[in-house]
Amino acid sequence: MTPETRPELELLAPEPDAPGRGAIALRRLVPAVVFGLLVVVAWELATIVFDADERLFPAPTDVIAAFFADPAEILRNAAITLLEMVLGFVAGTMVGVALGILLTYSTTVRSAVYPWLIVSQTIPIPAVAAVLVIWFGFSLLPKVIVVALIVFFPVAVATADGLRSVDPEMVKLVRSFGAGKGRIFREVRIPVALPYVFTGAKVAATFSVLGAVFGEWVGARGGLGYLLLLENRAVNTDAVFAIIFTLSVLGVGFFGLIVLLERLTIPWYHLDRDNG
């Protein structure tokens, strides 16, 4: 029997080198970067071909020039918005996780609270922000509360769904080995629920930008939302686009940070997905 026909030798043969995670991530990122560059080039060409008024439709080069005209001002206000996002996200996530646990373990709380959670999401955030400004003034607190109000809902729903998605047979198996509710929660429910929680957190991270801007629009003395209103009233459209781009960078960066924390916290989950 030749080596080519021996199954045991085939099993022992080394597998070809698989691409590393960095190479895989880079390969996934390339199409998005190329598409973004094509959009920017098409945008620039459109402003040239149609001889667009830069006050109405600025070219990407005008937007870049507007950013570097006073980058310190934009970055200073970006730091304020980022602080509101982070504080509101942390507060909203803590409330969301706690509420998700209550919704899972208490049918009374779920029946009484869950419908009102849905109702709370139908209330316009700017209206809530206006009331908060009346109560707490132009301080940082109203903006943080607005962000937390936006963040907690997706995190709470994702946490409850994750905790309730545990296979009942797995719970029975662990209970048969003498595990109590606390051990089942730590060793069974939490590992299963964590991917759901991070999914809700990633959605909440992008929404936190909207919450901070809404809060600043209603009443603020600083922040990108506040600066956006000033530039919009002055019809500095190139500066408006520069601020919008900065907000997008904050949102994408915050989303990427949550993805990184997810990979560090539950590497086994991504390993299974990448190998699958």
C-alpha positions in Angstrom: 0.0 0.0 0.0 1.5 3.3 -1.0 1.5 6.3 1.3 -1.1 8.0 -0.8 -3.6 5.3 -0.1 -3.0 5.0 3.7 -5.7 7.0 5.6 -3.7 7.1 8.8 -0.9 8.9 7.0 -3.3 11.4 5.5 -4.6 12.2 9.0 -1.0 12.8 10.3 0.0 14.9 7.3 0.3 18.6 8.2 -2.4 20.9 7.1 -1.5 23.8 4.8 -0.9 27.0 6.7 -4.2 28.9 7.3 -4.2 32.6 7.0 -3.8 34.5 10.3 -6.5 36.5 11.9 -4.8 39.7 11.0 -4.8 38.7 7.3 -8.4 37.7 7.5 -9.4 41.0 9.1 -7.4 42.9 6.5 -9.0 41.0 3.6 -12.4 41.8 5.0 -11.6 45.5 5.4 -10.2 46.0 1.9 -13.6 46.0 0.1 -15.0 48.6 2.5 -11.9 50.9 2.1 -12.0 50.6 -1.7 -15.7 51.4 -1.8 -15.2 54.4 0.5 -12.4 55.7 -1.7 -14.6 55.3 -4.8 -17.4 57.2 -3.2 -15.0 60.1 -2.3 -13.6 60.2 -5.8 -17.1 60.2 -7.4 -18.1 62.9 -4.9 -15.1 65.1 -5.9 -15.7 64.5 -9.6 -19.4 65.4 -9.3 -18.6 68.8 -7.7 -16.2 69.5 -10.6 -18.5 68.3 -13.4 -21.6 70.1 -12.1 -19.6 73.1 -10.8 -21.3 72.8 -7.4 -21.5 75.8 -5.1 -19.3 74.9 -2.1 -21.8 76.6 0.2 -24.4 74.0 -0.8 -22.4 71.0 -1.8 -18.7 71.2 -0.8 -16.1 68.8 -2.3 -14.2 66.4 -0.1 -11.2 68.6 -0.4 -13.2 71.5 0.9 -14.3 69.4 3.9 -10.7 68.4 4.7 -9.7 72.0 4.4 -12.5 73.0 6.8 -11.4 70.4 9.3 -7.7 71.6 9.3 -8.7 75.2 9.4 -9.3 74.8 13.1 -8.7 71.2 14.2 -8.2 72.2 17.8 -11.8 73.5 18.1 -13.2 70.3 16.5 -11.1 68.0 18.7 -11.9 70.0 21.8 -15.7 69.6 21.2 -15.1 65.9 20.1 -13.6 65.2 23.5 -16.8 66.6 25.2 -19.0 64.4 23.0 -16.9 61.4 23.6 -17.0 61.8 27.4 -20.8 62.0 27.2 -20.9 58.9 25.0 -18.6 56.9 27.3 -20.3 57.8 30.6 -23.8 57.3 29.1 -22.8 54.0 27.6 -21.4 52.7 30.8 -24.4 53.8 32.8 -26.9 52.5 30.3 -25.1 49.2 29.9 -25.1 48.6 33.6 -28.8 49.3 33.9 -29.5 47.3 30.8 -27.7 44.2 32.0 -29.3 44.4 35.5 -32.8 44.9 33.9 -32.2 42.0 31.5 -31.4 39.7 34.5 -34.5 40.8 36.3 -36.6 40.2 33.2 -35.2 36.7 32.9 -35.6 35.6 36.5 -38.8 37.3 37.5 -41.9 36.7 35.5 -43.7 39.3 37.5 -41.1 42.0 36.6 -41.2 40.8 33.0 -45.0 41.1 32.8 -45.1 44.4 34.5 -42.1 46.2 33.0 -41.5 44.8 29.5 -44.5 46.5 27.9 -43.5 49.8 29.4 -40.0 49.4 28.0 -41.5 49.2 24.6 -43.6 52.3 25.3 -40.5 54.2 26.4 -38.9 53.7 23.0 -41.7 55.5 21.3 -41.0 58.8 23.2 -38.9 61.2 21.0 -35.5 61.5 22.6 -35.2 65.3 21.8 -38.4 65.8 23.9 -36.9 63.9 26.8 -33.6 65.8 26.4 -35.5 69.1 26.6 -37.1 68.1 29.9 -33.8 67.0 31.3 -32.2 70.3 30.4 -35.0 72.1 32.3 -34.3 69.9 35.3 -30.5 69.8 35.3 -29.5 72.8 33.3 -26.7 72.9 30.7 -24.3 70.6 32.6 -22.9 67.2 31.4 -25.6 65.2 33.3 -28.6 65.7 30.9 -26.5 64.5 27.9 -25.2 61.5 29.9 -28.8 60.6 30.9 -30.0 60.9 27.3 -27.2 58.5 26.1 -28.0 56.1 28.9 -31.7 56.1 27.9 -30.8 55.2 24.3 -28.2 52.6 25.3 -30.1 50.6 28.0 -32.9 49.2 25.8 -30.9 47.2 23.3 -28.6 45.9 26.0 -31.6 44.9 28.3 -33.4 43.0 25.5 -30.2 41.3 24.3 -29.3 40.3 27.8 -32.7 38.8 28.5 -32.8 37.0 25.2 -29.3 35.6 25.8 -30.1 34.3 29.3 -33.3 32.7 28.1 -31.6 31.0 25.2 -29.8 28.5 27.3 -30.6 24.9 26.4 -32.9 23.5 29.2 -31.2 20.1 28.9 -27.9 21.7 29.7 -29.4 23.3 32.8 -30.8 20.0 33.9 -27.5 18.2 33.3 -25.5 20.7 35.4 -28.2 20.7 38.1 -27.9 16.9 38.3 -24.3 17.3 39.4 -25.5 19.3 42.3 -25.1 22.8 40.9 -27.3 25.5 42.5 -28.8 28.6 40.8 -25.7 30.7 41.4 -23.4 28.2 39.8 -25.7 27.6 36.9 -25.9 31.4 36.3 -22.1 31.8 36.4 -21.1 28.7 34.4 -24.0 28.1 32.0 -26.1 31.2 31.5 -23.5 33.9 31.5 -21.2 32.2 28.8 -24.3 31.6 26.6 -25.6 35.1 27.1 -22.3 37.1 26.6 -22.5 37.0 22.8 -26.0 38.4 23.0 -24.9 41.1 25.4 -22.1 42.2 23.2 -24.4 42.3 20.2 -26.7 44.7 22.1 -23.6 46.7 23.3 -22.4 47.1 19.7 -25.8 48.5 18.7 -25.9 50.7 21.7 -22.3 52.0 21.0 -23.4 53.4 17.6 -26.6 54.8 19.1 -24.7 56.6 21.8 -23.4 59.1 19.2 -27.0 60.0 18.4 -27.9 60.4 22.1 -25.0 62.7 22.7 -25.8 64.9 19.7 -29.5 65.0 20.6 -28.7 66.2 24.1 -26.3 68.9 22.8 -28.9 70.1 20.3 -31.4 70.8 23.0 -29.0 72.6 25.3 -25.2 72.6 25.6 -22.2 74.9 25.8 -19.9 72.5 24.0 -19.7 69.3 22.0 -19.9 68.4 18.3 -23.7 68.6 18.3 -23.4 72.2 19.7 -20.7 73.0 17.2 -22.8 71.5 14.4 -25.7 73.8 15.1 -23.4 76.9 15.1 -21.8 76.0 11.7 -25.2 75.1 10.2 -26.7 78.5 11.2 -23.7 80.2 9.6 -24.2 78.0 6.5 -20.6 76.7 6.7 -21.6 73.5 4.9 -18.0 72.3 4.6 -17.5 72.6 8.3 -20.8 70.8 8.9 -19.6 67.9 6.8 -16.2 67.9 8.7 -18.1 67.6 12.0 -20.4 64.9 10.6 -17.2 63.0 9.5 -15.8 63.4 13.0 -19.0 62.0 14.6 -18.8 59.0 12.3 -15.2 58.4 13.3 -16.2 58.5 17.0 -19.1 56.0 16.4 -17.0 53.6 14.3 -14.1 53.8 16.8 -16.4 53.2 19.7 -18.0 50.2 17.9 -14.5 48.8 17.1 -13.6 49.1 20.8 -16.6 47.0 21.8 -15.7 44.4 19.1 -12.1 44.3 20.6 -13.5 43.8 24.1 -15.8 41.1 22.8 -12.9 39.2 21.2 -10.8 39.5 24.4 -13.7 38.5 26.7 -15.1 35.6 24.7 -12.4 34.5 22.3 -13.9 31.0 22.1 -17.0 32.4 20.4 -15.1 34.1 17.6 -12.8 31.1 17.2 -15.8 28.9 16.6 -17.2 31.4 14.1 -14.0 31.9 12.3 -13.4 28.2 12.0 -17.0 27.6 10.9 
